[in-house]
Amino acid sequence: MSYREIIGWQKGMDLVEDIYRLTENLPSAEKFGITQQMQRAAVAIPSNIAEGYGRSTRTDFARFVDIALGSTRELQTQLEICSRLGYGDTLELVDKGEEVAKILYGLSKSLKKG
């Protein structure tokens, strides 16, 4: 099996694409603000899953999945901020983030059961 077969990684990659599309349309004043924060948080999700998968133990993998889960929550918060600032309807992306979070929570739990 490859990390590319992990559903959380696949959904995380989809979310990265969505976030990059969204941030293209944010005000230019946000270029070095929320735009970069959102892109970093989104990229961190599949990146940490892949990195954790490449580690030598289940414990390490679980730790990186937990980091990816934290990045998912960070991104959801940033999407809420965008919505509050009137930067567009981000509800669909918040929901996609929630789907990723649930998948990662389940993966983390199963890795910790050992």
Secondary structure, 3 states (H helix, E strand, C coil): CCHHHCHHHHHHHHHHHHHHHHHHCCCHHHCCCHHHHHHHHHHHHHHHHHHHHCCCCHHHHHHHHHHHHHHHHHHHHHHHHHHHCCCCCCHHHHHHHHHHHHHHHHHHHHHHHC
